[in-house]
């Protein structure tokens, strides 16, 4: 009987710790129930990493910056090659279109990452409710893993965007 009571108490303790931890994560995932807003804080911290001050110059990059830079480069290339020979105009135009396409795709990818962050921050929180059961607790844990992965994607896109701004200045 002692062994059965010990196993039952250990199982109850483990259930309470896992359920309590995942309930705490559920409450603090957003600010709706007076929580800390973990998801928004995680994504905001990753968004701020490439947008920092370096040697007195502040780099604030958003997705539309790449699209504006792409259009600016394309128009400069078209203006510079307008008086040249036909082969020069064709090659310059192709390079301008290529830069326009690449940077527009970068801006679109950044916009999709921000939309996914919004859905994860507000629509995906119900996935944390699955954390109360032993069989579905991995869904809640994978939710936070996905939030961190999306934050890393935002950092990478921001770094690429800042690099493209520096290259095409």
Biotite code that builds the C-alpha atoms (Angstrom):
import biotite.structure as struc

atoms = struc.array([
    struc.Atom([0.000, 0.000, 0.000], chain_id="A", res_id=1, res_name="UNK", atom_name="CA", element="C"),
    struc.Atom([2.893, 2.372, 0.756], chain_id="A", res_id=2, res_name="UNK", atom_name="CA", element="C"),
    struc.Atom([4.285, 1.929, -2.727], chain_id="A", res_id=3, res_name="UNK", atom_name="CA", element="C"),
    struc.Atom([0.914, 2.647, -4.357], chain_id="A", res_id=4, res_name="UNK", atom_name="CA", element="C"),
    struc.Atom([0.393, 5.772, -2.249], chain_id="A", res_id=5, res_name="UNK", atom_name="CA", element="C"),
    struc.Atom([3.905, 7.011, -3.091], chain_id="A", res_id=6, res_name="UNK", atom_name="CA", element="C"),
    struc.Atom([3.345, 6.481, -6.817], chain_id="A", res_id=7, res_name="UNK", atom_name="CA", element="C"),
    struc.Atom([-0.042, 8.180, -6.628], chain_id="A", res_id=8, res_name="UNK", atom_name="CA", element="C"),
    struc.Atom([1.428, 11.182, -4.780], chain_id="A", res_id=9, res_name="UNK", atom_name="CA", element="C"),
    struc.Atom([4.321, 11.484, -7.232], chain_id="A", res_id=10, res_name="UNK", atom_name="CA", element="C"),
    struc.Atom([1.926, 11.319, -10.183], chain_id="A", res_id=11, res_name="UNK", atom_name="CA", element="C"),
    struc.Atom([-0.314, 13.932, -8.545], chain_id="A", res_id=12, res_name="UNK", atom_name="CA", element="C"),
    struc.Atom([2.682, 16.175, -7.832], chain_id="A", res_id=13, res_name="UNK", atom_name="CA", element="C"),
    struc.Atom([3.962, 15.852, -11.388], chain_id="A", res_id=14, res_name="UNK", atom_name="CA", element="C"),
    struc.Atom([0.487, 16.594, -12.763], chain_id="A", res_id=15, res_name="UNK", atom_name="CA", element="C"),
    struc.Atom([0.176, 19.688, -10.584], chain_id="A", res_id=16, res_name="UNK", atom_name="CA", element="C"),
    struc.Atom([3.614, 21.007, -11.567], chain_id="A", res_id=17, res_name="UNK", atom_name="CA", element="C"),
    struc.Atom([3.115, 20.456, -15.304], chain_id="A", res_id=18, res_name="UNK", atom_name="CA", element="C"),
    struc.Atom([-0.446, 21.755, -15.297], chain_id="A", res_id=19, res_name="UNK", atom_name="CA", element="C"),
    struc.Atom([0.466, 24.729, -13.101], chain_id="A", res_id=20, res_name="UNK", atom_name="CA", element="C"),
    struc.Atom([3.417, 25.659, -15.280], chain_id="A", res_id=21, res_name="UNK", atom_name="CA", element="C"),
    struc.Atom([1.418, 25.437, -18.489], chain_id="A", res_id=22, res_name="UNK", atom_name="CA", element="C"),
    struc.Atom([-1.483, 27.346, -16.879], chain_id="A", res_id=23, res_name="UNK", atom_name="CA", element="C"),
    struc.Atom([0.970, 30.075, -15.885], chain_id="A", res_id=24, res_name="UNK", atom_name="CA", element="C"),
    struc.Atom([2.232, 30.197, -19.491], chain_id="A", res_id=25, res_name="UNK", atom_name="CA", element="C"),
    struc.Atom([-1.359, 30.347, -20.733], chain_id="A", res_id=26, res_name="UNK", atom_name="CA", element="C"),
    struc.Atom([-2.281, 33.246, -18.454], chain_id="A", res_id=27, res_name="UNK", atom_name="CA", element="C"),
    struc.Atom([0.898, 35.201, -19.199], chain_id="A", res_id=28, res_name="UNK", atom_name="CA", element="C"),
    struc.Atom([0.902, 34.618, -22.956], chain_id="A", res_id=29, res_name="UNK", atom_name="CA", element="C"),
    struc.Atom([-1.185, 37.740, -23.548], chain_id="A", res_id=30, res_name="UNK", atom_name="CA", element="C"),
    struc.Atom([-2.166, 40.823, -21.642], chain_id="A", res_id=31, res_name="UNK", atom_name="CA", element="C"),
    struc.Atom([-5.904, 40.076, -21.878], chain_id="A", res_id=32, res_name="UNK", atom_name="CA", element="C"),
    struc.Atom([-6.178, 38.376, -18.464], chain_id="A", res_id=33, res_name="UNK", atom_name="CA", element="C"),
    struc.Atom([-3.707, 40.708, -16.783], chain_id="A", res_id=34, res_name="UNK", atom_name="CA", element="C"),
    struc.Atom([-0.732, 38.636, -17.900], chain_id="A", res_id=35, res_name="UNK", atom_name="CA", element="C"),
    struc.Atom([2.721, 39.713, -18.918], chain_id="A", res_id=36, res_name="UNK", atom_name="CA", element="C"),
    struc.Atom([2.258, 39.316, -22.683], chain_id="A", res_id=37, res_name="UNK", atom_name="CA", element="C"),
    struc.Atom([5.083, 36.824, -23.232], chain_id="A", res_id=38, res_name="UNK", atom_name="CA", element="C"),
    struc.Atom([4.393, 36.272, -26.929], chain_id="A", res_id=39, res_name="UNK", atom_name="CA", element="C"),
    struc.Atom([4.400, 39.972, -27.766], chain_id="A", res_id=40, res_name="UNK", atom_name="CA", element="C"),
    struc.Atom([7.509, 40.528, -25.637], chain_id="A", res_id=41, res_name="UNK", atom_name="CA", element="C"),
    struc.Atom([9.371, 37.707, -27.368], chain_id="A", res_id=42, res_name="UNK", atom_name="CA", element="C"),
    struc.Atom([8.506, 38.967, -30.842], chain_id="A", res_id=43, res_name="UNK", atom_name="CA", element="C"),
    struc.Atom([9.190, 42.604, -29.959], chain_id="A", res_id=44, res_name="UNK", atom_name="CA", element="C"),
    struc.Atom([12.612, 41.735, -28.579], chain_id="A", res_id=45, res_name="UNK", atom_name="CA", element="C"),
    struc.Atom([13.524, 39.906, -31.783], chain_id="A", res_id=46, res_name="UNK", atom_name="CA", element="C"),
    struc.Atom([12.182, 42.815, -33.857], chain_id="A", res_id=47, res_name="UNK", atom_name="CA", element="C"),
    struc.Atom([14.345, 45.287, -31.918], chain_id="A", res_id=48, res_name="UNK", atom_name="CA", element="C"),
    struc.Atom([17.582, 43.349, -32.448], chain_id="A", res_id=49, res_name="UNK", atom_name="CA", element="C"),
    struc.Atom([18.307, 44.564, -36.001], chain_id="A", res_id=50, res_name="UNK", atom_name="CA", element="C"),
    struc.Atom([16.742, 47.969, -35.261], chain_id="A", res_id=51, res_name="UNK", atom_name="CA", element="C"),
    struc.Atom([19.372, 49.354, -32.939], chain_id="A", res_id=52, res_name="UNK", atom_name="CA", element="C"),
    struc.Atom([21.745, 52.284, -32.785], chain_id="A", res_id=53, res_name="UNK", atom_name="CA", element="C"),
    struc.Atom([25.210, 51.676, -34.187], chain_id="A", res_id=54, res_name="UNK", atom_name="CA", element="C"),
    struc.Atom([27.871, 54.385, -33.946], chain_id="A", res_id=55, res_name="UNK", atom_name="CA", element="C"),
    struc.Atom([25.352, 57.191, -33.635], chain_id="A", res_id=56, res_name="UNK", atom_name="CA", element="C"),
    struc.Atom([23.212, 56.088, -36.579], chain_id="A", res_id=57, res_name="UNK", atom_name="CA", element="C"),
    struc.Atom([19.871, 54.464, -35.894], chain_id="A", res_id=58, res_name="UNK", atom_name="CA", element="C"),
    struc.Atom([18.813, 51.677, -38.225], chain_id="A", res_id=59, res_name="UNK", atom_name="CA", element="C"),
    struc.Atom([15.034, 51.367, -38.194], chain_id="A", res_id=60, res_name="UNK", atom_name="CA", element="C"),
    struc.Atom([14.046, 48.818, -40.793], chain_id="A", res_id=61, res_name="UNK", atom_name="CA", element="C"),
    struc.Atom([10.561, 47.767, -41.684], chain_id="A", res_id=62, res_name="UNK", atom_name="CA", element="C"),
    struc.Atom([9.278, 45.745, -44.610], chain_id="A", res_id=63, res_name="UNK", atom_name="CA", element="C"),
    struc.Atom([8.180, 48.714, -46.674], chain_id="A", res_id=64, res_name="UNK", atom_name="CA", element="C"),
    struc.Atom([11.729, 50.103, -46.591], chain_id="A", res_id=65, res_name="UNK", atom_name="CA", element="C"),
    struc.Atom([12.916, 47.324, -48.897], chain_id="A", res_id=66, res_name="UNK", atom_name="CA", element="C"),
    struc.Atom([10.085, 47.953, -51.358], chain_id="A", res_id=67, res_name="UNK", atom_name="CA", element="C"),
    struc.Atom([10.809, 51.696, -51.426], chain_id="A", res_id=68, res_name="UNK", atom_name="CA", element="C"),
    struc.Atom([14.529, 51.056, -51.841], chain_id="A", res_id=69, res_name="UNK", atom_name="CA", element="C"),
    struc.Atom([13.798, 48.619, -54.700], chain_id="A", res_id=70, res_name="UNK", atom_name="CA", element="C"),
    struc.Atom([11.665, 51.154, -56.528], chain_id="A", res_id=71, res_name="UNK", atom_name="CA", element="C"),
    struc.Atom([14.287, 53.859, -55.956], chain_id="A", res_id=72, res_name="UNK", atom_name="CA", element="C"),
    struc.Atom([17.072, 51.653, -57.374], chain_id="A", res_id=73, res_name="UNK", atom_name="CA", element="C"),
    struc.Atom([14.929, 50.642, -60.352], chain_id="A", res_id=74, res_name="UNK", atom_name="CA", element="C"),
    struc.Atom([14.070, 54.253, -61.213], chain_id="A", res_id=75, res_name="UNK", atom_name="CA", element="C"),
    struc.Atom([17.729, 55.331, -60.845], chain_id="A", res_id=76, res_name="UNK", atom_name="CA", element="C"),
    struc.Atom([18.853, 52.517, -63.156], chain_id="A", res_id=77, res_name="UNK", atom_name="CA", element="C"),
    struc.Atom([16.241, 53.446, -65.746], chain_id="A", res_id=78, res_name="UNK", atom_name="CA", element="C"),
    struc.Atom([17.207, 57.114, -65.549], chain_id="A", res_id=79, res_name="UNK", atom_name="CA", element="C"),
    struc.Atom([20.954, 56.398, -65.784], chain_id="A", res_id=80, res_name="UNK", atom_name="CA", element="C"),
    struc.Atom([20.622, 54.033, -68.758], chain_id="A", res_id=81, res_name="UNK", atom_name="CA", element="C"),
    struc.Atom([18.101, 56.094, -70.712], chain_id="A", res_id=82, res_name="UNK", atom_name="CA", element="C"),
    struc.Atom([20.790, 57.798, -72.766], chain_id="A", res_id=83, res_name="UNK", atom_name="CA", element="C"),
    struc.Atom([22.928, 54.722, -73.418], chain_id="A", res_id=84, res_name="UNK", atom_name="CA", element="C"),
    struc.Atom([23.104, 52.173, -76.184], chain_id="A", res_id=85, res_name="UNK", atom_name="CA", element="C"),
    struc.Atom([20.376, 49.561, -76.575], chain_id="A", res_id=86, res_name="UNK", atom_name="CA", element="C"),
    struc.Atom([22.386, 46.636, -75.095], chain_id="A", res_id=87, res_name="UNK", atom_name="CA", element="C"),
    struc.Atom([23.305, 48.765, -72.095], chain_id="A", res_id=88, res_name="UNK", atom_name="CA", element="C"),
    struc.Atom([19.688, 49.736, -71.585], chain_id="A", res_id=89, res_name="UNK", atom_name="CA", element="C"),
    struc.Atom([18.555, 46.101, -71.808], chain_id="A", res_id=90, res_name="UNK", atom_name="CA", element="C"),
    struc.Atom([21.178, 44.835, -69.347], chain_id="A", res_id=91, res_name="UNK", atom_name="CA", element="C"),
    struc.Atom([20.590, 47.757, -66.987], chain_id="A", res_id=92, res_name="UNK", atom_name="CA", element="C"),
    struc.Atom([16.847, 47.252, -67.188], chain_id="A", res_id=93, res_name="UNK", atom_name="CA", element="C"),
    struc.Atom([17.173, 43.520, -66.450], chain_id="A", res_id=94, res_name="UNK", atom_name="CA", element="C"),
    struc.Atom([19.406, 44.195, -63.454], chain_id="A", res_id=95, res_name="UNK", atom_name="CA", element="C"),
    struc.Atom([16.982, 46.860, -62.219], chain_id="A", res_id=96, res_name="UNK", atom_name="CA", element="C"),
    struc.Atom([14.022, 44.484, -62.597], chain_id="A", res_id=97, res_name="UNK", atom_name="CA", element="C"),
    struc.Atom([15.954, 41.735, -60.798], chain_id="A", res_id=98, res_name="UNK", atom_name="CA", element="C"),
    struc.Atom([16.732, 44.039, -57.859], chain_id="A", res_id=99, res_name="UNK", atom_name="CA", element="C"),
    struc.Atom([13.107, 45.190, -57.834], chain_id="A", res_id=100, res_name="UNK", atom_name="CA", element="C"),
    struc.Atom([11.819, 41.606, -57.710], chain_id="A", res_id=101, res_name="UNK", atom_name="CA", element="C"),
    struc.Atom([14.260, 40.434, -55.012], chain_id="A", res_id=102, res_name="UNK", atom_name="CA", element="C"),
    struc.Atom([13.681, 43.352, -52.663], chain_id="A", res_id=103, res_name="UNK", atom_name="CA", element="C"),
    struc.Atom([9.914, 43.247, -53.204], chain_id="A", res_id=104, res_name="UNK", atom_name="CA", element="C"),
    struc.Atom([9.936, 39.554, -52.295], chain_id="A", res_id=105, res_name="UNK", atom_name="CA", element="C"),
    struc.Atom([11.954, 40.429, -49.182], chain_id="A", res_id=106, res_name="UNK", atom_name="CA", element="C"),
    struc.Atom([9.371, 43.046, -48.200], chain_id="A", res_id=107, res_name="UNK", atom_name="CA", element="C"),
    struc.Atom([6.535, 40.570, -48.828], chain_id="A", res_id=108, res_name="UNK", atom_name="CA", element="C"),
    struc.Atom([8.264, 37.923, -46.707], chain_id="A", res_id=109, res_name="UNK", atom_name="CA", element="C"),
    struc.Atom([8.706, 40.428, -43.889], chain_id="A", res_id=110, res_name="UNK", atom_name="CA", element="C"),
    struc.Atom([5.035, 41.377, -44.119], chain_id="A", res_id=111, res_name="UNK", atom_name="CA", element="C"),
    struc.Atom([4.061, 37.692, -43.940], chain_id="A", res_id=112, res_name="UNK", atom_name="CA", element="C"),
    struc.Atom([6.272, 37.244, -40.883], chain_id="A", res_id=113, res_name="UNK", atom_name="CA", element="C"),
    struc.Atom([4.558, 40.177, -39.166], chain_id="A", res_id=114, res_name="UNK", atom_name="CA", element="C"),
    struc.Atom([1.126, 38.762, -40.047], chain_id="A", res_id=115, res_name="UNK", atom_name="CA", element="C"),
    struc.Atom([2.162, 35.373, -38.648], chain_id="A", res_id=116, res_name="UNK", atom_name="CA", element="C"),
    struc.Atom([3.379, 37.113, -35.500], chain_id="A", res_id=117, res_name="UNK", atom_name="CA", element="C"),
    struc.Atom([0.002, 38.787, -35.104], chain_id="A", res_id=118, res_name="UNK", atom_name="CA", element="C"),
    struc.Atom([-1.826, 35.482, -35.558], chain_id="A", res_id=119, res_name="UNK", atom_name="CA", element="C"),
    struc.Atom([0.471, 33.752, -33.091], chain_id="A", res_id=120, res_name="UNK", atom_name="CA", element="C"),
    struc.Atom([0.090, 36.554, -30.589], chain_id="A", res_id=121, res_name="UNK", atom_name="CA", element="C"),
    struc.Atom([-3.682, 36.653, -30.677], chain_id="A", res_id=122, res_name="UNK", atom_name="CA", element="C"),
    struc.Atom([-5.113, 33.676, -32.546], chain_id="A", res_id=123, res_name="UNK", atom_name="CA", element="C"),
    struc.Atom([-2.693, 30.964, -31.514], chain_id="A", res_id=124, res_name="UNK", atom_name="CA", element="C"),
    struc.Atom([-3.012, 31.407, -27.770], chain_id="A", res_id=125, res_name="UNK", atom_name="CA", element="C"),
    struc.Atom([-5.814, 28.858, -27.633], chain_id="A", res_id=126, res_name="UNK", atom_name="CA", element="C"),
    struc.Atom([-3.152, 26.229, -28.427], chain_id="A", res_id=127, res_name="UNK", atom_name="CA", element="C"),
    struc.Atom([-1.801, 26.789, -24.925], chain_id="A", res_id=128, res_name="UNK", atom_name="CA", element="C"),
    struc.Atom([-5.015, 25.315, -23.557], chain_id="A", res_id=129, res_name="UNK", atom_name="CA", element="C"),
    struc.Atom([-3.816, 21.927, -24.761], chain_id="A", res_id=130, res_name="UNK", atom_name="CA", element="C"),
    struc.Atom([-1.005, 22.059, -22.224], chain_id="A", res_id=131, res_name="UNK", atom_name="CA", element="C"),
    struc.Atom([-3.085, 20.604, -19.394], chain_id="A", res_id=132, res_name="UNK", atom_name="CA", element="C"),
    struc.Atom([-2.971, 17.020, -20.617], chain_id="A", res_id=133, res_name="UNK", atom_name="CA", element="C"),
    struc.Atom([0.033, 14.755, -20.789], chain_id="A", res_id=134, res_name="UNK", atom_name="CA", element="C"),
    struc.Atom([-0.846, 13.726, -24.343], chain_id="A", res_id=135, res_name="UNK", atom_name="CA", element="C"),
    struc.Atom([-1.285, 17.226, -25.712], chain_id="A", res_id=136, res_name="UNK", atom_name="CA", element="C"),
    struc.Atom([1.256, 19.201, -23.675], chain_id="A", res_id=137, res_name="UNK", atom_name="CA", element="C"),
    struc.Atom([3.714, 19.137, -26.595], chain_id="A", res_id=138, res_name="UNK", atom_name="CA", element="C"),
    struc.Atom([1.312, 21.324, -28.573], chain_id="A", res_id=139, res_name="UNK", atom_name="CA", element="C"),
    struc.Atom([1.672, 24.086, -25.993], chain_id="A", res_id=140, res_name="UNK", atom_name="CA", element="C"),
    struc.Atom([5.446, 23.701, -25.835], chain_id="A", res_id=141, res_name="UNK", atom_name="CA", element="C"),
    struc.Atom([5.743, 23.750, -29.636], chain_id="A", res_id=142, res_name="UNK", atom_name="CA", element="C"),
    struc.Atom([3.713, 26.968, -29.682], chain_id="A", res_id=143, res_name="UNK", atom_name="CA", element="C"),
    struc.Atom([6.490, 28.810, -27.852], chain_id="A", res_id=144, res_name="UNK", atom_name="CA", element="C"),
    struc.Atom([9.114, 27.129, -30.027], chain_id="A", res_id=145, res_name="UNK", atom_name="CA", element="C"),
    struc.Atom([7.301, 28.468, -33.087], chain_id="A", res_id=146, res_name="UNK", atom_name="CA", element="C"),
    struc.Atom([7.159, 31.970, -31.579], chain_id="A", res_id=147, res_name="UNK", atom_name="CA", element="C"),
    struc.Atom([10.939, 31.927, -31.080], chain_id="A", res_id=148, res_name="UNK", atom_name="CA", element="C"),
    struc.Atom([11.508, 30.557, -34.602], chain_id="A", res_id=149, res_name="UNK", atom_name="CA", element="C"),
    struc.Atom([9.372, 33.342, -36.042], chain_id="A", res_id=150, res_name="UNK", atom_name="CA", element="C"),
    struc.Atom([11.340, 35.876, -34.009], chain_id="A", res_id=151, res_name="UNK", atom_name="CA", element="C"),
    struc.Atom([14.579, 34.535, -35.477], chain_id="A", res_id=152, res_name="UNK", atom_name="CA", element="C"),
    struc.Atom([13.084, 34.852, -38.973], chain_id="A", res_id=153, res_name="UNK", atom_name="CA", element="C"),
    struc.Atom([12.195, 38.489, -38.240], chain_id="A", res_id=154, res_name="UNK", atom_name="CA", element="C"),
    struc.Atom([15.775, 39.134, -37.088], chain_id="A", res_id=155, res_name="UNK", atom_name="CA", element="C"),
    struc.Atom([17.180, 37.544, -40.248], chain_id="A", res_id=156, res_name="UNK", atom_name="CA", element="C"),
    struc.Atom([14.846, 39.508, -42.538], chain_id="A", res_id=157, res_name="UNK", atom_name="CA", element="C"),
    struc.Atom([15.659, 42.709, -40.676], chain_id="A", res_id=158, res_name="UNK", atom_name="CA", element="C"),
    struc.Atom([19.398, 42.097, -41.027], chain_id="A", res_id=159, res_name="UNK", atom_name="CA", element="C"),
    struc.Atom([19.039, 41.391, -44.750], chain_id="A", res_id=160, res_name="UNK", atom_name="CA", element="C"),
    struc.Atom([16.921, 44.508, -45.145], chain_id="A", res_id=161, res_name="UNK", atom_name="CA", element="C"),
    struc.Atom([19.470, 46.685, -43.367], chain_id="A", res_id=162, res_name="UNK", atom_name="CA", element="C"),
    struc.Atom([22.255, 45.197, -45.484], chain_id="A", res_id=163, res_name="UNK", atom_name="CA", element="C"),
    struc.Atom([20.305, 45.903, -48.660], chain_id="A", res_id=164, res_name="UNK", atom_name="CA", element="C"),
    struc.Atom([19.704, 49.489, -47.532], chain_id="A", res_id=165, res_name="UNK", atom_name="CA", element="C"),
    struc.Atom([23.441, 49.924, -46.980], chain_id="A", res_id=166, res_name="UNK", atom_name="CA", element="C"),
    struc.Atom([24.370, 48.351, -50.319], chain_id="A", res_id=167, res_name="UNK", atom_name="CA", element="C"),
    struc.Atom([21.945, 50.349, -52.442], chain_id="A", res_id=168, res_name="UNK", atom_name="CA", element="C"),
    struc.Atom([22.485, 53.765, -50.863], chain_id="A", res_id=169, res_name="UNK", atom_name="CA", element="C"),
])
